[in-house]
Amino acid sequence: MKVLVINAGSSSLKYQLYDMTDESVLAKGLVERIGMDSSILTHKPTGKEEVTEVSEILEHTTAIRKVLEKLTDKEHGVLNSVEEIDAVGHRVVHGGEYFKGSALVTPEAKAEIRRLFDLAPLHNPPAIMGITAAEVNMPGVPQVVAFDTAFHQTMEEKVYLYPIPKVLYKKHRVRRYGAHGTSHQYVSRIAAEYLNRPIEDMKIITCHIGNGASLTAVKGGISVDTSMGLTPLEGLMMGTRSGDLDPTVVTFVMNKEDLSISEVNSMLNKHSGLLAISGSSSDMRDITDGWEAGQPNETLAFEMYEYRLRKYIGAYAAAMDGVDCIVFTAGVGENSIVVRENVCKHLTYLGVEIDPELNKIRSGDPRRISTPNSKVEVLVIPTNEELMIARDTLRIVQEAK
């Protein structure tokens, strides 16, 4: 069975095509600058040269048509016909309370995703565009939606509710939903497999830290707490997002600076975090270079980021009454030696001890960076949200037959 996984953004579309008989990637690529006459399609078939095409792609339907043309191209393709694609899986950020797992695309499912536009205005609308475009280009092919929030639907009421008037939850479903659930679920399962331990007996803290970042406490294989909230703004300090702050900051700044709701929302989501404190970049690689060079703004940004990250690790160890394993994943988690080192050297009270040489190794495979004497296993595991979506898509389509 061949599954096409699509991650649609407002002006971009990522894709991977899997052969699920062995979970191999047949091809992957990216369409950028959708809506412009100079859109870029980068296509990489496995075992063949990468190709790039610049053309006018004004909307997602054309983008997917171009992708399918590349997948079936005689020279650069990996399929003889579009009919070889058995199912399509879509990444959707917000599933609210309605979706407790991945689901078949139906009119009801699409209506619910649209109803959640207010909770994920940057992500859910493009997802619908991707779903619609796939339906137009591949009529009759089963479509599945996988949600970043679904893994966190196991949180208890005492965890997901905010201490505000409960009528806001009853009327508008204001609560903690979390995000990056597909990644947290994937790396926690891989951690248990790598350590050859039943996940049902484990307490794992998964650190998905990239430009967007979140932590999840995974106890017995389920999410019991996570750092992102109603939206992906809450929690850790991120590349351009503020993370946790006093809610009064919002009204205070709006009043003092005469800002609108949209302006302050933009400030907190796009102009805060590492970018705001460093004044130069939202990229941890640039921040690390500045920190190592002794630049004061970059040093402050690095120290704030690391401090807030280990505070959450400590909180989740307390929430689960202990921790067996800490997992670093995503762009920063997988690649930043110094972030991992500085976080872990402040976790000695948990019995964490990392091996500096193991921590320096760069690999695309899961690996241990803790010493044999460490009371907590510390792992680096490359995330693979696309594979998780492909697996869910395969399972759901087979169950529906």
C-alpha positions in Angstrom: 0.0 0.0 0.0 1.3 3.4 -0.9 0.4 6.4 1.3 1.0 10.1 0.4 1.5 12.3 3.4 0.7 16.0 3.0 1.5 18.9 5.3 -0.1 22.0 3.9 0.8 25.5 5.0 -0.7 28.8 3.8 1.9 29.2 1.1 3.7 25.9 1.2 3.1 22.1 0.9 5.4 19.4 2.1 4.9 15.8 1.0 6.3 12.3 1.4 5.3 9.2 -0.4 5.6 5.9 1.5 5.6 2.3 0.5 4.0 0.8 3.6 5.1 -2.7 2.9 8.5 -1.7 4.4 7.7 1.9 5.4 10.3 3.1 2.9 10.2 6.7 1.6 9.8 6.6 -2.2 10.0 10.4 -2.6 9.6 13.6 -0.7 9.5 17.3 -1.5 8.3 20.8 -0.9 6.3 23.4 -2.8 7.1 26.9 -1.7 5.7 30.4 -2.5 2.2 29.1 -3.4 0.2 32.0 -4.7 3.0 33.5 -6.7 4.2 33.3 -10.3 7.6 32.1 -9.1 6.6 29.2 -7.0 9.3 26.6 -6.3 8.8 22.8 -6.3 11.7 20.7 -5.0 11.3 17.0 -5.6 13.6 14.3 -4.3 12.9 10.7 -5.4 14.8 8.1 -3.4 17.9 7.0 -5.3 17.6 9.7 -7.9 18.8 13.3 -8.3 16.8 16.1 -6.7 15.0 18.3 -9.2 13.7 21.9 -8.8 11.0 23.5 -10.9 10.0 27.2 -10.8 6.5 28.0 -12.2 3.3 29.8 -11.4 1.3 28.0 -8.7 -1.5 30.1 -7.5 -3.3 27.7 -5.2 -3.0 24.3 -3.5 -5.0 22.4 -6.1 -2.3 23.2 -8.7 0.4 22.5 -6.2 -0.8 18.9 -5.6 -1.3 18.4 -9.4 2.3 19.5 -9.9 3.4 17.1 -7.2 1.5 14.2 -8.8 3.1 15.0 -12.1 6.5 14.8 -10.5 5.7 11.5 -8.8 4.6 9.9 -12.1 7.3 11.6 -14.3 9.1 9.1 -16.5 12.5 10.4 -15.6 12.1 11.7 -12.0 9.0 9.8 -10.8 8.5 6.8 -8.7 5.1 5.7 -9.8 3.6 4.6 -13.1 0.3 6.1 -12.3 -1.5 8.2 -9.7 -3.8 5.2 -9.2 -1.0 3.6 -7.3 -1.6 5.9 -4.4 -3.9 4.1 -2.1 -4.5 6.8 0.6 -3.6 10.3 1.6 -2.7 11.4 5.1 -2.9 15.0 6.2 -1.4 16.8 9.1 -3.8 19.1 10.9 -2.7 21.1 13.9 -6.0 21.4 15.9 -8.6 18.8 16.5 -10.2 20.3 19.5 -12.1 17.8 21.7 -13.9 16.3 18.8 -11.0 14.3 17.5 -9.3 12.0 20.0 -7.3 10.3 17.3 -6.7 10.3 13.5 -9.9 10.0 11.4 -11.2 9.4 7.9 -12.0 12.6 6.0 -15.8 13.0 5.8 -18.0 16.1 5.4 -18.5 16.1 9.2 -14.8 16.0 9.8 -14.1 18.9 7.5 -16.9 20.9 9.1 -15.4 20.3 12.5 -11.9 21.3 11.3 -13.4 24.5 9.9 -15.2 25.2 13.3 -11.7 25.1 14.9 -10.3 27.8 12.7 -10.4 30.3 15.6 -8.1 28.1 17.7 -5.5 27.5 14.9 -6.0 30.4 12.4 -2.6 29.9 10.8 -2.8 26.1 10.5 -6.3 24.7 10.1 -7.4 26.8 7.1 -4.4 25.6 5.0 -5.0 22.0 6.1 -8.6 22.3 4.6 -7.1 23.7 1.4 -4.7 20.7 1.2 -7.6 18.2 1.9 -9.8 19.8 -0.8 -6.9 20.0 -3.3 -6.2 16.3 -2.7 -9.8 15.4 -3.2 -9.9 17.3 -6.5 -6.8 15.6 -7.8 -7.4 12.1 -6.5 -11.2 11.6 -6.4 -12.2 8.5 -4.6 -8.9 8.0 -2.8 -9.4 7.7 1.0 -8.1 10.7 3.0 -7.1 10.6 6.6 -6.5 13.5 9.0 -4.0 13.3 11.9 -4.0 15.9 14.6 -1.3 17.5 16.7 -3.7 17.7 19.6 -5.1 14.2 19.6 -2.4 12.6 21.6 -3.1 15.0 24.5 -6.7 14.1 24.8 -5.8 11.7 27.5 -5.0 14.6 30.0 -7.2 14.7 33.0 -9.6 17.6 33.7 -7.4 18.9 36.5 -4.6 19.3 34.0 -6.4 20.7 30.9 -8.7 23.1 32.6 -7.7 26.7 33.3 -8.6 28.3 36.7 -11.0 30.8 35.1 -14.8 30.9 35.0 -15.9 27.5 33.9 -18.6 29.0 31.7 -15.8 29.8 29.2 -15.0 26.1 28.9 -18.7 25.2 28.6 -19.4 27.8 25.9 -16.2 28.1 24.0 -14.1 25.0 25.1 -11.3 27.2 26.4 -8.8 24.7 27.8 -5.3 23.2 27.3 -5.0 21.3 24.0 -1.3 21.0 23.4 0.5 20.4 20.1 3.2 18.4 18.5 1.3 15.3 19.7 2.3 13.2 16.7 6.0 13.8 17.4 5.6 13.3 21.2 3.8 10.0 20.6 6.3 8.8 18.1 9.5 9.5 20.0 8.1 8.1 23.3 7.3 4.8 21.6 10.7 4.7 19.9 12.3 5.4 23.3 10.6 2.4 24.9 11.6 0.2 21.9 15.2 1.4 22.0 15.5 0.7 25.8 13.6 -2.6 25.3 11.1 -1.7 28.1 7.3 -1.8 28.0 6.1 1.8 27.6 3.2 1.0 30.0 5.8 0.9 32.8 7.7 4.1 31.9 7.7 7.8 32.8 9.1 9.7 29.8 9.6 13.5 29.3 9.7 14.3 25.6 11.3 17.6 24.6 10.2 18.6 21.1 12.3 21.7 20.7 12.6 23.5 17.3 11.5 27.0 16.3 8.2 26.0 18.0 8.8 23.9 21.2 6.8 21.9 23.7 7.4 19.3 26.4 5.1 16.4 27.2 4.9 14.2 30.3 4.2 10.7 28.9 3.2 8.2 31.7 2.4 4.6 30.7 2.4 5.6 27.1 -0.2 8.4 27.3 0.1 12.1 27.6 -0.6 13.3 31.1 0.6 17.0 30.7 2.0 19.2 28.0 3.4 22.7 27.8 1.4 24.2 25.0 -2.1 25.3 25.8 -5.2 26.6 24.1 -2.9 27.6 21.3 0.8 26.9 20.5 1.8 30.2 22.3 1.8 28.9 25.8 4.8 27.1 27.5 8.4 27.3 26.6 10.3 30.3 25.2 10.5 29.6 21.4 12.1 31.1 18.3 9.6 33.9 17.9 6.9 33.0 20.5 7.0 34.3 24.1 5.8 31.2 25.9 4.5 31.7 29.4 3.9 35.2 30.7 1.6 37.1 33.0 -1.7 37.5 31.1 -1.8 41.1 32.4 1.2 41.9 30.2 -1.2 41.7 27.2 -3.7 44.3 28.4 -0.9 46.5 29.9 1.0 46.7 26.6 -2.2 47.2 24.6 -3.0 50.2 26.8 0.5 51.7 26.9 1.3 51.2 23.2 -2.2 51.5 21.8 -2.1 48.1 20.2 -5.0 46.2 18.7 -5.7 42.6 19.5 -4.2 41.4 16.2 -1.1 43.6 16.8 -0.4 42.2 20.3 -1.1 38.7 19.0 1.5 39.2 16.3 3.9 40.6 18.8 3.6 37.5 21.0 3.7 35.0 18.2 6.1 36.5 15.7 8.3 39.0 17.4 9.0 37.5 20.8 11.1 34.6 22.1 14.7 34.3 21.1 14.2 36.9 18.4 13.1 39.5 20.9 15.7 38.9 23.5 18.7 38.6 21.1 17.5 41.3 18.9 19.1 39.5 16.0 17.8 36.0 15.3 15.2 33.3 16.1 17.6 30.6 15.1 19.3 28.7 17.9 22.4 28.2 15.8 22.9 32.0 15.6 22.1 32.4 19.3 24.6 29.7 20.2 27.3 31.4 18.1 26.7 34.7 19.9 26.6 33.0 23.3 30.0 31.3 22.6 31.4 34.6 21.4 30.2 36.3 24.6 27.7 38.6 23.0 25.4 39.8 25.9 22.0 39.7 24.1 22.6 36.3 22.6 23.9 35.1 25.9 20.8 36.3 27.7 18.6 34.7 25.1 20.4 31.3 25.4 20.3 31.4 29.2 16.6 32.2 29.3 15.8 29.5 26.8 17.8 26.8 28.7 16.4 27.9 32.1 12.8 27.7 31.1 13.3 24.4 29.4 14.8 22.7 32.5 12.1 24.3 34.7 9.5 22.4 32.7 11.5 19.2 32.9 11.6 19.5 36.7 7.8 20.2 36.8 7.0 17.2 34.7 9.2 14.9 36.9 7.2 16.2 39.8 3.9 15.7 37.9 4.7 12.0 37.2 6.4 11.4 40.6 9.7 10.6 38.8 11.1 10.2 35.4 12.8 7.2 33.7 13.8 8.8 30.4 14.2 12.2 28.9 14.1 12.5 25.1 15.4 15.4 23.0 13.9 15.7 19.5 13.2 18.2 16.6 15.6 20.8 15.2 17.2 22.1 18.4 16.8 18.9 20.4 18.4 16.7 17.8 21.2 19.1 16.7 22.2 21.4 19.6 24.9 19.8 21.6 25.2 22.8 23.9 21.5 23.1 24.7 21.4 19.4 25.7 24.6 19.7 27.7 23.5 22.9 29.6 20.1 21.5 30.4 21.3 18.2 31.6 24.1 19.5 33.8 21.5 21.3 35.9 19.4 18.1 36.3 21.9 16.3 38.6 19.2 16.3 41.4 17.3 13.8 39.2 20.3 11.7 38.9 20.9 12.8 35.3 24.5 12.3 34.0 25.4 12.7 30.3 28.5 11.5 28.5 30.0 14.6 26.8 31.5 12.4 24.0 28.3 10.6 23.3 26.5 14.0 23.3 28.8 15.2 20.5 27.9 12.4 18.1 25.7 13.4 15.3 23.5 10.6 13.9 20.2 10.1 12.2 19.4 7.2 14.5 18.1 7.0 18.1 21.0 7.1 20.5 21.8 7.3 24.2 23.8 10.2 25.5 23.6 9.4 29.2 26.3 7.4 31.1 25.8 3.9 32.5 25.6 5.4 36.0 22.8 7.9 35.1 19.6 7.2 37.0 17.7 8.7 34.1 18.2 7.6 30.5 18.7 10.5 28.2 18.1 9.9 24.5 18.3 11.8 21.3 15.6 10.5 18.8 15.0 12.1 15.4 11.3 12.7 15.1 9.3 11.3 12.2 5.8 12.8 12.2 5.2 11.9 8.6 5.8 8.2 9.3 3.4 8.3 12.2 0.8 9.9 10.0 1.4 7.3 7.3 1.0 4.5 9.9 -2.3 6.0 11.2 -3.5 6.4 7.6 -2.8 2.8 6.7 -4.5 1.5 9.9 -7.6 3.6 9.5 -8.1 2.9 5.8 -7.7 -0.8 6.5 -10.2 -0.7 9.4 -12.7 1.1 7.2 -12.7 -1.6 4.5 
